[in-house]
Amino acid sequence: MREHSSATAIATPVLSRAPTGLWWGLLGVLAFSFTVPLTRVAVGGMSPLFIGAGRAVIAAALAATALAVTRQRRPAGSQWLRLAVVAAGVVAGFGMLTSFALQHTSASHAAVVIALLPAATAVCTVIRTRERPPTAFWIAAAAGATAAVAFAALGNGGFGSLGWPDLLLFAAVAAAAVGYTEGGLLSRELGSWQTISWALVLGAPVMAAATALSLGDGLPDAAPVEWAAFAYLSAVSMFLGFFAWYRGLALGPMAQVSQTQLVQPVLTIAWSALILSEPLRWTTLAGGLAVIACAALAVRTRLRPRE
């Protein structure tokens, strides 16, 4: 995702700002790496619907404030339809699907499946922009998908034993990949953080209705640590993390900064062990390494110029 070429940039300025861009990108990845384990914490005392929708409502309020204070220009015409795609994929789809899935699976297991996201986003970008990457790209992407499916199936007792939480996680990866791709293209026109902000605002009415539905019996009777996790998901995972991530992509080089996302599943598995005391099984480590390796190969072969 977001791996657009920076070949037209002048070499010296790119090199001089590369370290700064990479550090901002890593800060964004660090912020996002807590999302899965903290969602697992939050579902201990809140419904998945409240978590997935409620955090989007809070993030939308922050986004609306930022847009108003900085007096950003409004999107026009077809940009609203494209923002709806971003909102459906990133604001609603990923958050809701992962929240429901994490009621019934571990954070480390989810992290391995979600590690497929960089490769999935690269595939969506290729399809959306009608690129013609080398055959190695498609082989690596297919291998990554196979590795992720095999890991999920083996975790449920063998091939053909995919559980519905795994299906939700794969759907979340697909939703996020589509949303990230369209958001990356749209950010060229509206600006980086502005794109996610407008997407949050656009999706706010639907997310507010879903939040109201989830509050039929009143506010969740959650522990302080669960509310703290929800606050992080709302303010950081859904909003502020994008500031650092898009800042890094803007400083570039974009291709190199985008690859820092491959570190995210490793960090997520580590946080799952530290925060949730989830055991680091060899199957999790092996599955994670396999998916990450395939995703890295897919991303790099797509970025490699055709001869």
Secondary structure, 3 states (H helix, E strand, C coil): CCCCCCCCCCHHHHHHHHHHHHHHHHHHHHHHHCHHHHHHHHCCCCCHHHHHHHHHHHHHHHHHHHHHHHCCCCCCCHHHHHHHHHHHHHHHHHHHHHHHHCCCCCHHHHHHHHCCHHHHHHHHHHHHHCCCCCHHHHHHHHHHHHHHHHHHHHCCCCCCCCCHHHHHHHHHHHHHHHHHHHHHHHHHHHCHHHHHHHHHHHHHHHHHHHHHHHCCCCCCCCCHHHHHHHHHHHHHHHHHHHHHHHHHHHHCCHHHHHHHHHHHHHHHHHHHHHHHCCCCCHHHHHHHHHHHHHHHHHHHHHHCCCC
